[in-house]
């Protein structure tokens, strides 16, 4: 589970930002919204609000980059365009195997080199005091090298920087580095990142091909989301009722279209009043997106994964987005997490749905981009548990609100039209 994400000079974020999933232990409301882990609590979900083009997706990109780096894949990191520094800094604190770990790295995009990486275990004593035990530190700039495996420590200074240390050496020969690699890879593999504007259907298709308990739960999820659907299944092509002209049809949404697997898509079938129809051709965009996300949601809840969703409310009714989030904010959820970006202010509900620290904002001005939580606003500032947060947000009290001047565009258009009329005369 994620406890904290850190980023500096990555994409839109020039200054250091910290996104925390750590729950306030003093706050007792909505106890089912947190996972209890030894001496602290971790949030089960968090929503991120803000105008278009301020950095919400950039935060998701930071999380994607962390996953890619830990799995030794291309990271696609970019430094902030308003700085000359070419070094991107990222870090994550997380829980794995009932223990807390922290991993940080610095990547020079110009040299394509990992100039710094460190891995530590955070241990709390009986008095709740934290102590960091450094397993590995590789600081090529400061020339500081540490490792619990002393044989590795003696080699670090001459190792290449083009990838993480655990992918350079045969870790099976070194106890602590090998365990570190297993922990980092295991954590990264638990992260699923999707964009609802470009969500692949293939994940659901592959799951629907196998008759098992997970598949049954996905079908139930989809049926419960659409009140008019009798069933949802992956069937033999002969069972599908199609017109002759349907053979050349493809889904309208390119984001849901997988040309090389078009027959698999057609075999994904919705049933209405006993009639089988290809879901990708007949169902609404929203229904198809529900079908696409269903497998990710069910897998996350069943297998204790971390689901990160960009634009959760894209083409989906607000009641369905609330229902999806409620599945994570639930006592039946024992190990899964969900982080999402969203515009729908109906989800900004601290009276019935969220704790204050579960709601985050990204605000942008001429100087910088800021990431902060609703919990940063105190009762003295007018934000209490009983406060109508939506109204506060609408009034701009919480920031992270667009200030469109589209009326000026309309006036210019009208002005141009009148000018053209005069010239025509």
C-alpha positions as CSV (number, residue, x, y, z in Angstrom):
1,X,0.0,0.0,0.0
2,X,1.1,3.5,-0.8
3,X,1.9,5.8,2.2
4,X,3.5,8.7,0.4
5,X,4.6,9.8,-3.1
6,X,7.3,12.5,-3.5
7,X,8.3,14.4,-6.7
8,X,10.6,17.3,-7.6
9,X,11.3,18.7,-11.0
10,X,9.1,16.2,-12.7
11,X,6.6,17.3,-15.4
12,X,4.6,20.2,-14.1
13,X,6.1,20.1,-10.6
14,X,9.2,22.2,-10.3
15,X,9.2,22.5,-6.5
16,X,9.0,19.4,-4.3
17,X,5.5,18.0,-3.8
18,X,4.2,15.3,-1.4
19,X,1.1,13.3,-1.8
20,X,0.2,11.4,1.4
21,X,-2.1,8.5,2.0
22,X,-1.4,8.5,5.7
23,X,-4.6,8.9,7.8
24,X,-5.0,11.3,10.7
25,X,-5.1,9.0,13.8
26,X,-7.0,11.7,15.8
27,X,-9.9,11.6,13.3
28,X,-12.3,8.8,14.2
29,X,-15.0,9.5,11.6
30,X,-15.3,7.0,8.7
31,X,-13.1,4.4,10.3
32,X,-13.9,2.0,7.4
33,X,-12.1,4.4,5.1
34,X,-8.7,3.4,6.5
35,X,-6.4,0.4,6.7
36,X,-5.0,-0.1,10.2
37,X,-1.3,-1.0,10.0
38,X,0.4,-1.5,13.4
39,X,1.0,2.0,14.8
40,X,-0.7,4.1,12.0
41,X,-3.5,4.1,9.5
42,X,-3.5,4.3,5.7
43,X,-6.2,5.7,3.6
44,X,-8.1,3.3,1.3
45,X,-8.8,6.0,-1.3
46,X,-8.0,9.5,-2.3
47,X,-9.5,11.9,-4.9
48,X,-7.5,14.7,-6.6
49,X,-9.4,17.8,-7.9
50,X,-8.2,20.8,-10.0
51,X,-8.8,22.6,-13.2
52,X,-7.7,21.3,-16.6
53,X,-4.0,21.5,-17.4
54,X,-2.7,22.2,-13.9
55,X,-1.0,18.9,-13.1
56,X,-3.4,16.2,-12.1
57,X,-2.3,13.9,-14.9
58,X,1.3,14.8,-14.2
59,X,0.9,13.4,-10.7
60,X,-0.4,10.2,-12.2
61,X,2.6,10.3,-14.6
62,X,4.9,10.5,-11.6
63,X,3.3,7.3,-10.2
64,X,3.6,5.6,-13.5
65,X,7.3,6.5,-13.7
66,X,7.9,5.1,-10.3
67,X,6.3,1.8,-11.3
68,X,8.3,1.7,-14.6
69,X,11.6,2.4,-12.9
70,X,11.0,-0.4,-10.3
71,X,10.2,-2.8,-13.1
72,X,13.2,-1.8,-15.1
73,X,11.1,-0.3,-18.0
74,X,11.4,3.0,-19.8
75,X,10.4,5.8,-17.4
76,X,9.4,8.6,-19.8
77,X,10.5,11.2,-17.2
78,X,10.7,14.8,-18.2
79,X,12.0,17.7,-16.1
80,X,9.9,20.8,-15.6
81,X,10.2,23.0,-18.7
82,X,10.7,26.2,-16.8
83,X,14.0,25.0,-15.2
84,X,17.4,24.3,-16.6
85,X,17.9,21.4,-14.2
86,X,17.8,18.0,-15.9
87,X,17.5,15.9,-12.8
88,X,14.1,14.4,-11.9
89,X,13.6,13.3,-8.3
90,X,11.0,10.7,-7.2
91,X,10.3,8.8,-4.1
92,X,7.7,6.5,-2.5
93,X,7.0,5.2,1.0
94,X,4.9,2.0,1.1
95,X,3.9,-1.0,3.1
96,X,4.8,-4.5,1.9
97,X,4.8,-7.7,3.9
98,X,3.5,-5.8,6.9
99,X,6.7,-3.7,7.0
100,X,7.3,-0.1,5.9
101,X,9.9,0.9,3.3
102,X,11.0,4.0,1.5
103,X,12.7,4.2,-1.9
104,X,14.0,7.4,-3.6
105,X,15.9,8.0,-6.8
106,X,17.2,10.8,-8.9
107,X,17.4,10.5,-12.7
108,X,19.4,12.7,-15.0
109,X,17.3,12.9,-18.2
110,X,20.2,14.4,-20.2
111,X,22.7,11.7,-19.2
112,X,20.0,9.0,-18.9
113,X,21.5,8.0,-15.6
114,X,20.3,7.1,-12.1
115,X,22.7,9.3,-10.2
116,X,21.1,8.5,-6.8
117,X,19.0,5.8,-5.2
118,X,18.3,4.8,-1.7
119,X,16.2,2.1,0.0
120,X,15.4,2.1,3.7
121,X,13.2,0.2,6.1
122,X,11.2,2.4,8.5
123,X,10.9,0.8,11.9
124,X,8.8,2.0,14.9
125,X,9.7,1.1,18.4
126,X,7.2,0.5,21.3
127,X,7.1,4.3,21.9
128,X,6.1,5.0,18.3
129,X,9.5,6.6,17.5
130,X,10.6,6.0,13.9
131,X,14.0,4.8,12.9
132,X,15.3,4.4,9.3
133,X,17.5,1.4,8.6
134,X,19.4,2.1,5.3
135,X,19.7,-1.0,3.2
136,X,21.2,0.7,0.2
137,X,22.4,4.2,-0.7
138,X,24.1,5.0,-4.0
139,X,24.9,8.7,-4.3
140,X,27.1,9.2,-7.4
141,X,27.3,13.0,-6.9
142,X,28.2,13.0,-3.2
143,X,30.2,9.8,-3.6
144,X,28.4,8.1,-0.7
145,X,27.9,4.4,-1.0
146,X,26.2,2.1,1.6
147,X,24.8,-1.4,1.5
148,X,23.9,-4.0,4.1
149,X,25.7,-6.5,1.8
150,X,29.3,-5.4,2.3
151,X,30.5,-7.1,-0.9
152,X,28.0,-5.0,-2.9
153,X,29.1,-1.8,-1.0
154,X,32.7,-2.3,-2.2
155,X,31.5,-2.5,-5.8
156,X,28.9,0.3,-6.0
157,X,31.3,3.1,-7.0
158,X,32.3,1.3,-10.2
159,X,28.8,0.2,-11.3
160,X,26.9,1.7,-14.2
161,X,24.2,4.3,-13.6
162,X,22.1,3.5,-16.6
163,X,19.7,1.3,-14.6
164,X,18.9,0.5,-10.9
165,X,21.6,-1.4,-9.0
166,X,19.4,-4.4,-8.4
167,X,19.2,-4.9,-12.2
168,X,22.9,-4.7,-12.8
169,X,24.1,-7.5,-10.6
170,X,23.0,-11.1,-9.9
171,X,21.1,-10.3,-6.8
172,X,20.7,-14.0,-5.8
173,X,24.2,-13.9,-4.5
174,X,23.5,-11.1,-2.0
175,X,20.9,-11.6,0.7
176,X,19.7,-8.0,1.4
177,X,19.9,-6.7,-2.2
178,X,17.9,-9.7,-3.4
179,X,15.2,-9.2,-0.8
180,X,15.1,-5.5,-1.7
181,X,14.6,-6.3,-5.3
182,X,11.8,-8.7,-4.5
183,X,10.1,-6.1,-2.3
184,X,10.3,-3.4,-4.9
185,X,9.2,-5.5,-7.8
186,X,6.4,-7.1,-5.8
187,X,5.1,-3.6,-4.8
188,X,5.3,-2.3,-8.4
189,X,3.4,-5.2,-9.8
190,X,0.5,-4.5,-7.4
191,X,0.0,-1.1,-9.1
192,X,-2.5,-0.7,-12.0
193,X,-2.7,2.6,-13.7
194,X,-5.5,3.5,-16.2
195,X,-6.9,6.5,-17.9
196,X,-10.6,6.5,-18.4
197,X,-10.3,8.5,-21.6
198,X,-8.1,5.7,-23.1
199,X,-8.9,2.6,-21.1
200,X,-8.2,-0.8,-22.7
201,X,-11.0,-3.3,-22.9
202,X,-8.4,-6.2,-23.3
203,X,-8.0,-6.6,-19.6
204,X,-11.7,-7.4,-19.1
205,X,-11.8,-9.5,-22.3
206,X,-8.9,-11.8,-21.1
207,X,-10.6,-12.1,-17.7
208,X,-14.0,-12.9,-19.3
209,X,-12.5,-15.8,-21.3
210,X,-11.9,-17.8,-18.1
211,X,-14.8,-19.1,-16.1
212,X,-14.0,-18.5,-12.4
213,X,-15.1,-16.7,-9.3
214,X,-13.3,-13.5,-10.4
215,X,-15.0,-13.5,-13.7
216,X,-18.4,-14.0,-12.0
217,X,-17.8,-11.0,-9.8
218,X,-16.9,-8.8,-12.8
219,X,-20.1,-9.8,-14.6
220,X,-22.1,-9.0,-11.4
221,X,-20.4,-5.6,-11.2
222,X,-21.3,-4.8,-14.8
223,X,-24.9,-6.0,-14.5
224,X,-25.4,-4.0,-11.3
225,X,-24.1,-0.9,-13.0
226,X,-26.6,-1.1,-15.9
227,X,-30.1,-1.7,-14.6
228,X,-31.4,-2.8,-18.1
229,X,-28.8,-5.5,-18.8
230,X,-29.6,-9.1,-18.2
231,X,-26.1,-10.6,-18.6
232,X,-22.6,-9.8,-19.8
233,X,-20.4,-12.6,-21.2
234,X,-17.8,-13.8,-23.6
235,X,-19.5,-16.2,-26.0
236,X,-19.1,-18.3,-29.2
237,X,-19.5,-16.1,-32.3
238,X,-22.5,-18.1,-33.4
239,X,-24.6,-16.9,-30.5
240,X,-24.4,-13.3,-31.5
241,X,-27.4,-11.7,-33.2
242,X,-26.0,-9.4,-36.0
243,X,-27.2,-7.9,-39.2
244,X,-25.1,-8.5,-42.3
245,X,-23.9,-4.9,-42.3
246,X,-22.5,-5.3,-38.8
247,X,-19.5,-7.3,-40.1
248,X,-17.8,-4.1,-41.2
249,X,-18.7,-2.2,-38.0
250,X,-16.1,-1.2,-35.4
251,X,-16.6,0.6,-32.1
252,X,-17.0,4.4,-32.4
253,X,-14.6,5.1,-29.6
254,X,-11.0,4.8,-30.7
255,X,-9.9,4.6,-27.1
256,X,-11.8,1.3,-26.7
257,X,-11.0,0.0,-30.2
258,X,-8.4,-2.8,-30.5
259,X,-8.3,-3.6,-34.2
260,X,-6.1,-6.7,-33.9
261,X,-8.5,-8.2,-31.5
262,X,-11.8,-7.1,-33.1
263,X,-13.3,-10.6,-33.0
264,X,-12.6,-10.9,-29.3
265,X,-14.4,-7.6,-28.9
266,X,-17.4,-8.8,-30.9
267,X,-17.6,-11.9,-28.7
268,X,-17.9,-9.7,-25.6
269,X,-21.7,-9.7,-25.4
270,X,-24.4,-7.9,-23.5
271,X,-27.8,-9.5,-23.2
272,X,-31.1,-7.5,-23.2
273,X,-34.4,-9.4,-23.0
274,X,-32.7,-12.6,-24.1
275,X,-31.0,-11.1,-27.2
276,X,-27.2,-11.3,-27.4
277,X,-25.6,-8.2,-28.9
278,X,-21.9,-7.2,-29.3
279,X,-21.3,-4.8,-26.4
280,X,-18.6,-2.9,-28.3
281,X,-21.0,-2.0,-31.1
282,X,-24.3,-1.6,-29.3
283,X,-23.6,-0.4,-25.7
284,X,-23.1,3.3,-24.7
285,X,-19.7,4.7,-24.2
286,X,-20.3,4.8,-20.4
287,X,-21.4,1.2,-20.3
288,X,-18.3,0.1,-22.2
289,X,-16.1,2.1,-19.8
290,X,-17.8,0.5,-16.9
291,X,-17.1,-2.9,-18.5
292,X,-13.5,-2.0,-19.1
293,X,-12.8,-0.7,-15.5
294,X,-14.8,-3.6,-13.9
295,X,-11.9,-6.1,-14.1
296,X,-9.4,-3.6,-12.6
297,X,-11.7,-2.8,-9.7
298,X,-12.6,-6.4,-8.9
299,X,-9.0,-7.5,-9.2
300,X,-7.8,-4.7,-6.9
301,X,-10.3,-5.6,-4.2
302,X,-9.7,-9.3,-4.5
303,X,-5.9,-9.3,-4.7
304,X,-5.1,-6.2,-2.6
305,X,-3.9,-4.1,-5.5
306,X,-3.4,-0.3,-5.9
307,X,-5.7,1.1,-8.6
308,X,-4.8,4.5,-9.9
309,X,-7.3,6.1,-12.3
310,X,-7.0,9.3,-14.3
311,X,-10.4,11.0,-15.0
312,X,-12.5,8.5,-13.1
313,X,-15.7,10.3,-14.0
314,X,-15.2,10.3,-17.7
315,X,-18.6,9.3,-19.4
316,X,-19.8,7.7,-16.1
317,X,-22.8,8.8,-14.1
318,X,-21.9,10.4,-10.8
319,X,-23.8,7.7,-8.8
320,X,-21.6,5.0,-10.4
321,X,-18.4,6.9,-9.6
322,X,-19.6,7.2,-6.0
323,X,-20.5,3.5,-5.9
324,X,-17.0,2.5,-7.3
325,X,-15.2,4.6,-4.6
326,X,-17.6,3.2,-1.9
327,X,-16.4,-0.3,-2.8
328,X,-12.9,0.8,-1.6
329,X,-14.2,2.8,1.4
330,X,-15.6,-0.3,2.8
331,X,-14.9,-2.6,5.8
332,X,-14.9,-5.6,3.3
333,X,-11.8,-4.0,1.6
334,X,-8.9,-5.3,3.7
335,X,-5.9,-4.3,1.6
336,X,-6.7,-2.5,-1.7
337,X,-6.3,1.2,-2.5
338,X,-7.6,3.6,-5.1
339,X,-6.2,7.0,-6.1
340,X,-8.1,8.9,-8.8
341,X,-8.3,12.3,-10.5
342,X,-11.8,13.7,-10.9
343,X,-13.8,16.8,-11.8
344,X,-17.2,15.7,-10.4
345,X,-17.7,17.8,-7.3
346,X,-20.5,15.5,-6.2
347,X,-17.8,13.2,-4.9
348,X,-16.4,16.0,-2.7
349,X,-18.6,14.8,0.2
350,X,-17.1,15.0,3.8
351,X,-20.4,14.5,5.4
352,X,-21.2,11.0,4.1
353,X,-18.3,9.7,2.1
354,X,-14.8,11.1,2.7
355,X,-12.4,12.1,5.5
356,X,-10.8,15.5,4.9
357,X,-7.4,14.0,4.2
358,X,-8.9,11.9,1.4
359,X,-9.6,15.0,-0.7
360,X,-6.7,16.6,-2.5
361,X,-6.3,19.7,-4.8
362,X,-3.8,20.8,-7.4
363,X,-3.7,24.6,-7.8
364,X,-1.6,26.5,-10.3
365,X,-0.6,30.2,-10.5
366,X,2.0,32.2,-12.4
367,X,4.7,31.1,-9.9
368,X,4.2,27.4,-9.3
369,X,2.0,24.3,-9.0
370,X,0.7,23.4,-5.5
371,X,-0.5,20.1,-4.2
372,X,-2.4,20.1,-0.9
373,X,-5.1,18.3,1.0
374,X,-8.5,19.5,2.4
375,X,-7.1,18.5,5.8
376,X,-4.7,21.4,5.5
377,X,-7.7,23.7,6.1
378,X,-8.5,24.1,9.7
379,X,-11.8,24.7,11.6
380,X,-10.5,28.2,12.3
381,X,-10.4,28.7,8.5
382,X,-14.0,27.7,8.2
383,X,-13.6,24.1,7.1
384,X,-15.1,21.6,9.6
385,X,-16.5,18.1,9.3
386,X,-20.0,19.5,8.9
387,X,-18.9,22.1,6.3
388,X,-20.5,22.1,2.9
389,X,-17.2,21.6,1.1
390,X,-18.8,21.8,-2.4
391,X,-20.0,25.3,-1.7
392,X,-16.6,26.3,-0.3
393,X,-15.0,24.9,-3.5
394,X,-17.5,26.7,-5.8
395,X,-16.7,30.0,-4.1
396,X,-13.0,29.5,-4.6
397,X,-12.2,29.3,-0.9
398,X,-10.2,26.1,-1.4
399,X,-8.4,27.1,-4.6
400,X,-7.9,24.7,-7.5
401,X,-10.8,26.3,-9.4
402,X,-10.7,27.4,-13.1
403,X,-11.4,31.0,-13.9
404,X,-12.7,30.7,-17.5
405,X,-13.2,33.9,-19.5
406,X,-15.1,32.3,-22.4
407,X,-17.5,35.2,-22.5
408,X,-14.7,37.3,-23.9
409,X,-14.3,34.8,-26.7
410,X,-18.0,35.0,-27.4
411,X,-17.9,38.8,-27.4
412,X,-15.0,38.8,-29.8
413,X,-16.8,36.4,-32.1
414,X,-19.9,38.6,-32.0
415,X,-17.7,41.6,-32.7
416,X,-16.0,40.0,-35.7
417,X,-19.4,39.1,-37.1
418,X,-20.7,42.6,-36.8
419,X,-17.5,44.0,-38.4
420,X,-17.9,41.6,-41.3
421,X,-21.5,42.7,-41.8
422,X,-20.5,46.3,-41.9
423,X,-17.7,45.6,-44.4
424,X,-20.1,43.6,-46.6
425,X,-22.4,46.6,-46.8
